[in-house]
Amino acid sequence: MRAMRSSHAPLQLPVRPARRERRHPAAAGVLRLMVVDDDLLLARLVKANLDRPGRVHADAVGSAEEAMECLAREPYDAVLSDLVMPGMGGMELVRRVREVDPAIPVLIMTAHASIEGAVDGIRAGAANFLRKPVDAAEVLSLIERAVAERSAAVDAPAADPDSGPSAADALFGSDPRLEQVRRMARRLAEAPDSRLLITGESGTGKSLLARLVHDLSGAAGRFVEVNCAALPPLLLESELFGHEKGAFTDAQSLKRGLIETAEGGTLFLDEIGAMPLELQAKLLLVLETREIRRVGGVHPIPVRTRVVAATNHDLRQAVAERTFRHDLLYRLDVVSVEMPPLREMPSAVVELAERFTRRICADQRRPVPPLTPASFARLAGYPWPGNARELRNAVERALVFYAGGPFEVLPPARPLEPCGTAGGITLPPGLTLDEVERRYLHFTLERGAGELREIAEVLGISRKTLWEKRRRYGL
């Protein structure tokens, strides 16, 4: 039954009767949920629909402020909150909960769901954005999945602090260029068949934008990412198209390719400019016919997958140099979005630095130091060649050495003179050895006109070692 709200009292339940119950994915105990709605009667009705004896226990509160008090007293596994409430609203509640415990899933429910609201919810950190009246079984399924992912993350080894920003960070900030990217992402999410070409420097968040467009589109299929520069041509073809049993010596069984795996979802082709010409021709055929043939296969297989490509190179220059097919570029470049570098958005540098500070403190379960305009005053003038990853490293470095008093994040020291090879490569102080190696290897590959064997000889390593390093650094 659907909810009807008036100025006096609710007339009907806001939650449809639950379908067949799904089994809890873990037998670790009873799930503790909190339902937050300024209409307390509605909150209690939602609670009644979610309660499952021995499996789920829900509490109902009438305000976001009361919810924060409850979270301070006892632990909860997830929060289900209304969007519009007097005082603290649902979005602010998400932000507050994320500061207390970033792992608690918070789901937002509203009678006026929209793409804009979903974007804001994802930016704030909401786990999901639901339209009222919500389905109890669906809500429980989403919560159980989010809690299971949280448990897996807790049990897994700690993530690399240089792993990069989240999808929300890719579009976080008040700079007009970021707002333009946000508008484009919302439009693309409503056009699931439109192809997208994302350009921009390394570290600007191209893969994060691709994932965000996929998430906002509501596609039923998976998001599958392929780095075209990380695999040799023969292996890349097998990974993309799959192969039939017996297609070659090691083909002991049938294998579905990544294009098939992305059926009904999104195939993200990162570093598309590194794809060999012979594979470019096969990809062009897929885009034109919406069919693939596995390696060694005879019968075509229909596929319906959104293709998103990304590159930090000038593909039109590559077309002029005959290393990239012009007809494939036309097929991929239906809509083009450029991710702006940090150096062109001084205000975004400060906003993102503050966001990283709060996130790192939450991840490390340490108090947030006092933040003032002076904390990030020196960041805007630095060019940030490593973009968001380099900025996050600077924030984490400042937190490591913070011992009280005024908190200040300093950019890496600028070199007085470029150091490196004669050709323009600059290696500023403060880089890790891995980053120095990655940048020098990228520079050498860019300038190398010969085969990989010749480039490996110049570097003084074997061709196999060169291939492994390219795969490690995504080059």
C-alpha positions in Angstrom: 0.0 0.0 0.0 1.3 3.5 -0.7 1.6 6.2 1.9 -0.7 9.3 1.9 0.4 12.2 4.1 -1.7 15.0 5.1 -1.4 17.9 7.6 -3.0 15.8 10.3 -2.0 12.1 10.4 -0.8 9.3 8.0 -3.5 7.2 6.6 -1.7 4.1 5.3 1.5 2.2 5.7 4.5 3.6 3.8 5.9 0.2 3.1 4.5 -2.4 0.8 4.1 -5.9 2.3 7.3 -7.9 2.1 7.7 -10.6 -0.4 9.3 -14.0 0.5 12.0 -13.4 3.1 15.6 -13.9 2.0 18.0 -15.7 4.3 20.5 -13.6 6.2 23.9 -13.9 4.5 25.8 -14.3 7.8 24.9 -16.1 11.0 26.9 -13.8 13.2 23.9 -12.4 15.1 20.9 -10.1 14.9 21.1 -7.1 12.6 20.6 -3.8 14.5 18.9 -1.2 12.3 17.7 2.4 12.9 14.8 4.0 11.1 14.8 7.8 11.2 11.7 9.9 10.2 10.3 13.1 11.6 6.9 11.4 11.4 7.5 9.0 14.3 4.4 7.0 13.5 5.6 6.3 10.0 9.0 5.4 11.4 7.5 2.9 13.7 5.4 1.4 10.8 8.6 1.0 8.8 10.3 -0.6 11.8 7.4 -3.1 12.1 7.8 -4.1 8.5 11.6 -4.6 8.9 11.6 -6.5 12.2 12.4 -10.2 11.9 12.6 -12.1 15.2 16.0 -13.6 15.7 17.3 -11.9 12.5 16.6 -8.2 12.4 15.8 -5.7 15.2 14.9 -2.2 14.2 14.6 1.0 16.3 12.6 4.0 15.3 13.5 7.6 16.1 11.9 10.9 15.2 14.9 13.1 14.3 18.4 13.0 13.0 19.6 14.6 16.2 18.1 11.7 18.2 19.7 9.3 15.8 23.1 10.7 16.5 22.5 10.4 20.2 21.5 6.7 19.8 24.6 6.0 17.7 26.8 7.5 20.4 25.3 5.2 23.0 25.2 1.8 21.2 26.4 0.3 17.9 24.1 -0.1 14.9 24.7 -2.1 11.7 22.8 0.3 9.3 20.6 3.4 9.2 17.5 4.0 7.1 16.6 7.7 7.1 14.1 10.1 5.6 15.5 12.8 3.3 13.6 15.9 4.4 13.3 16.5 8.1 13.1 19.6 10.3 16.5 20.6 11.7 19.2 18.2 10.5 18.1 16.6 7.2 19.0 13.2 5.8 22.0 14.4 3.8 23.6 16.1 6.9 22.9 13.0 8.9 24.8 10.9 6.3 27.8 13.2 6.7 27.7 13.1 10.5 27.4 9.3 10.6 30.3 9.0 8.1 32.4 11.2 10.5 31.6 8.9 13.4 32.0 5.6 11.6 32.5 5.7 7.8 31.6 2.0 7.5 28.0 2.2 8.7 25.7 2.0 5.6 23.1 4.8 5.5 20.2 4.5 3.1 18.1 7.5 2.2 14.4 7.2 1.4 12.3 9.9 -0.1 9.0 10.4 -1.9 10.7 12.7 -4.4 13.6 10.7 -5.7 15.6 12.3 -8.5 18.9 12.0 -10.3 20.1 15.2 -8.7 19.2 13.8 -5.3 21.0 10.6 -6.0 24.2 12.4 -7.0 24.0 14.5 -3.8 23.4 11.3 -1.8 26.4 9.5 -3.3 28.6 12.6 -2.7 27.5 12.7 0.9 28.3 9.0 1.3 24.9 7.4 1.3 24.9 3.6 0.5 21.7 3.8 -1.5 18.8 6.2 -2.5 15.3 4.7 -2.3 11.9 6.0 -3.5 9.0 5.8 -1.0 7.1 3.6 -0.4 10.1 1.2 0.1 9.9 -2.5 -0.3 10.9 -4.2 3.0 12.5 -7.2 1.4 14.5 -5.0 -1.0 15.6 -2.8 1.9 16.7 -5.8 3.9 18.6 -7.3 1.0 20.4 -4.0 0.3 21.3 -3.6 4.0 22.5 -7.2 4.3 24.7 -6.8 1.3 26.2 -3.5 2.6 26.8 -5.1 6.0 28.4 -8.1 4.4 30.7 -5.9 2.4 31.6 -3.9 5.5 32.5 -7.2 7.3 34.6 -8.3 4.4 36.4 -4.9 4.4 37.1 -5.2 8.1 38.5 -8.8 7.8 40.6 -7.9 4.7 44.1 -6.4 4.9 44.3 -2.6 5.2 44.0 -0.8 1.9 46.9 1.0 0.3 46.6 4.6 1.4 47.6 5.6 -2.1 44.7 3.7 -3.7 43.1 7.0 -4.6 39.9 8.9 -4.1 36.4 7.6 -4.2 33.8 8.2 -6.9 32.3 10.9 -4.8 35.7 12.6 -4.7 36.0 12.7 -8.5 33.1 15.2 -8.6 33.5 16.8 -5.2 34.0 20.6 -5.1 32.2 23.8 -5.9 34.4 24.7 -8.9 32.2 25.5 -12.0 34.1 23.0 -14.1 33.2 20.2 -11.7 29.6 21.3 -11.7 29.7 21.0 -15.5 31.0 17.5 -15.2 28.3 16.7 -12.6 25.6 17.9 -15.1 27.1 15.8 -17.8 27.2 12.7 -15.6 23.5 13.1 -14.7 22.6 13.4 -18.4 24.7 10.4 -19.4 23.1 8.3 -16.6 19.7 8.8 -18.3 21.0 7.7 -21.7 22.3 4.1 -21.1 23.2 3.5 -24.7 25.4 6.6 -25.2 29.1 6.0 -25.5 31.4 8.2 -23.5 35.1 9.2 -24.0 36.8 10.6 -20.8 40.0 12.5 -21.2 42.3 14.1 -18.7 45.6 13.7 -16.9 46.5 10.7 -14.8 45.0 10.9 -11.4 42.1 13.2 -12.3 39.5 10.5 -11.6 38.5 9.2 -15.1 37.7 5.7 -13.9 35.8 7.2 -10.9 33.6 9.2 -13.3 32.9 6.1 -15.4 31.9 4.1 -12.3 29.7 7.0 -11.1 27.8 7.2 -14.4 27.3 3.5 -14.3 26.0 3.6 -10.7 23.6 6.5 -11.4 22.3 4.8 -14.5 20.8 1.9 -12.5 22.1 -0.6 -15.0 21.4 -4.2 -13.9 24.7 -5.5 -15.3 28.2 -5.1 -13.8 30.8 -2.4 -14.1 33.9 -4.1 -15.8 37.2 -2.2 -16.0 40.0 -3.1 -18.4 43.3 -1.4 -18.6 44.3 -1.8 -22.3 48.0 -0.9 -21.5 48.4 -3.5 -18.8 48.1 -6.7 -20.9 50.0 -7.9 -24.0 47.9 -8.0 -27.2 47.2 -11.8 -27.3 46.1 -11.9 -23.7 44.1 -8.7 -24.1 42.1 -10.2 -27.0 41.3 -13.4 -24.9 40.3 -11.3 -21.9 38.0 -9.1 -23.9 36.4 -11.6 -26.2 36.8 -14.9 -24.3 37.7 -18.1 -26.1 36.2 -21.5 -26.9 37.5 -24.7 -25.5 40.5 -25.9 -27.6 40.9 -22.5 -29.4 44.6 -22.7 -28.5 47.0 -24.9 -26.6 46.1 -23.7 -23.1 42.4 -23.3 -23.7 41.2 -26.2 -21.6 37.7 -24.9 -21.2 35.3 -22.2 -22.5 35.9 -18.7 -21.1 33.5 -15.8 -21.3 35.2 -12.5 -22.1 34.9 -9.3 -20.2 32.6 -7.8 -22.9 30.2 -10.6 -22.2 30.7 -10.2 -18.5 29.6 -6.6 -18.8 26.3 -7.6 -20.5 23.6 -5.1 -19.4 26.2 -3.0 -17.6 29.3 -0.9 -18.4 32.6 -1.9 -20.1 35.3 0.7 -19.1 38.3 0.6 -21.4 41.0 2.6 -19.7 44.0 3.8 -21.7 42.2 3.0 -24.9 45.0 4.6 -26.9 47.3 1.6 -26.0 45.0 -0.9 -27.7 46.7 -2.6 -30.7 45.4 -1.7 -34.1 44.2 -5.3 -34.8 42.1 -5.3 -31.7 40.8 -1.8 -32.5 39.3 -3.3 -35.7 37.5 -6.0 -33.7 36.2 -3.5 -31.1 34.9 -1.4 -33.9 33.0 -4.4 -35.3 31.5 -5.0 -31.8 30.3 -1.4 -31.6 28.7 -1.5 -35.0 27.0 -4.9 -34.8 26.6 -5.3 -31.0 27.9 -8.9 -31.4 31.1 -10.6 -30.5 32.8 -13.9 -31.5 35.0 -15.6 -28.9 38.5 -16.6 -30.0 38.1 -19.8 -31.9 34.3 -19.4 -32.1 32.0 -19.4 -35.1 28.6 -18.2 -33.9 28.1 -14.5 -33.1 26.9 -13.7 -29.5 24.7 -10.6 -29.1 25.8 -8.1 -26.4 24.2 -5.0 -25.1 26.8 -3.1 -23.1 27.6 0.6 -22.6 31.2 1.3 -23.6 33.1 4.0 -21.8 36.7 4.7 -22.9 39.4 6.9 -21.2 42.7 8.2 -22.2 45.4 10.7 -21.1 46.7 11.0 -24.6 45.5 13.0 -27.6 43.7 10.4 -29.7 43.4 12.8 -32.7 47.2 13.1 -32.7 47.3 9.3 -32.5 45.0 9.2 -35.6 47.3 11.5 -37.4 50.3 9.2 -36.5 48.2 6.2 -37.7 48.4 4.5 -34.3 44.7 4.8 -33.7 41.8 4.2 -36.1 39.8 7.3 -37.0 36.6 5.3 -37.4 36.9 3.9 -33.9 37.5 7.3 -32.5 34.3 8.5 -34.1 32.4 5.6 -32.6 33.8 6.1 -29.1 33.5 9.9 -29.0 29.8 10.2 -29.0 30.0 12.3 -25.8 33.4 13.6 -24.5 34.1 14.7 -21.0 37.4 16.2 -19.8 38.4 15.8 -16.2 40.0 19.0 -15.1 43.4 18.9 -13.3 43.7 20.2 -9.8 46.0 23.0 -10.7 43.2 24.7 -12.7 40.8 24.5 -9.7 42.4 26.2 -6.6 39.1 26.1 -4.6 38.7 22.4 -5.3 42.2 21.8 -3.9 41.3 23.2 -0.5 37.9 21.5 -0.4 39.3 18.1 -1.3 42.2 18.5 1.2 39.7 19.1 4.0 37.7 16.1 2.8 40.8 13.9 2.8 41.7 15.1 6.3 38.3 14.1 7.7 38.3 10.8 5.9 41.8 9.8 6.9 41.1 10.7 10.5 37.9 8.6 10.4 39.7 5.6 8.8 42.5 5.8 11.4 40.0 6.5 14.2 41.7 9.6 15.4 40.3 13.0 16.2 40.1 15.6 13.4 42.7 18.4 14.2 41.4 22.0 14.3 40.9 23.1 10.7 41.3 26.8 9.8 41.8 28.7 6.5 45.5 28.7 7.3 45.5 24.8 7.4 45.3 24.7 3.6 46.5 28.2 2.6 49.7 27.0 0.9 48.1 24.4 -1.3 46.5 26.4 -4.0 49.8 27.7 -5.6 51.3 24.2 -6.2 50.7 22.6 -9.6 49.8 19.1 -8.3 51.1 17.0 -11.2 49.9 13.9 -9.4 46.5 15.4 -8.9 44.2 13.9 -6.2 46.6 11.1 -5.2 49.5 13.5 -4.6 47.2 15.8 -2.6 46.0 12.9 -0.4 49.7 12.0 0.2 50.4 15.5 1.4 47.4 15.5 3.8 48.4 12.1 5.2 52.0 13.2 5.6 50.8 16.3 7.6 48.6 14.1 9.8 51.5 11.6 10.5 53.7 14.4 11.9 50.9 16.4 13.6 51.6 16.7 17.3 49.1 19.3 18.4 48.6 23.0 17.9 47.8 24.6 14.5 47.4 22.1 11.7 48.9 22.9 8.3 49.2 20.9 5.1 52.3 21.7 3.0 52.7 20.9 -0.7 55.9 19.1 -1.8 58.9 21.4 -2.1 59.3 22.6 -5.7 62.7 21.9 -7.3 64.7 25.0 -8.3 65.6 23.3 -11.6 64.1 20.4 -13.5 66.0 17.2 -12.8 65.9 14.2 -15.1 66.6 13.5 -18.7 67.0 16.1 -21.4 63.5 16.2 -22.7 61.5 17.7 -20.0 60.8 15.1 -17.4 60.6 16.6 -13.9 61.0 14.6 -10.7 60.1 16.9 -7.8 61.4 16.0 -4.3 59.1 14.1 -2.0 58.2 11.3 -4.4 58.4 7.7 -3.4 60.8 5.4 -5.3 57.9 3.6 -6.8 56.5 6.9 -8.1 59.9 7.9 -9.5 60.2 4.6 -11.3 56.6 4.9 -12.6 57.2 8.4 -14.0 60.5 7.5 -15.6 59.1 4.4 -17.1 56.1 6.3 -18.5 58.5 9.0 -19.9 60.7 6.3 -21.6 57.7 4.5 -23.1 56.3 7.8 -24.4 59.6 8.7 -26.1 60.5 5.2 -27.3 59.8 4.7 -30.9 61.1 1.1 -31.2 59.8 -2.2 -30.0 59.5 -3.2 -26.4 62.6 -5.3 -26.7 64.6 -2.2 -27.7 63.1 -0.1 -24.9 63.9 -2.9 -22.4 67.5 -2.9 -23.6 67.7 0.9 -23.1 66.4 0.5 -19.5 68.7 -2.4 -18.8 66.0 -4.9 -18.0 64.5 -7.9 -19.7 61.3 -7.6 -21.9 59.4 -9.7 -19.3 60.5 -7.4 -16.5 59.4 -4.4 -18.6 56.0 -6.0 -19.2 55.6 -6.8 -15.5 56.4 -3.2 -14.6 54.0 -1.8 -17.1 51.2 -4.0 -15.7 52.1 -3.0 -12.1 52.0 0.7 -12.9 49.1 0.5 -15.4 51.3 1.9 -18.3 
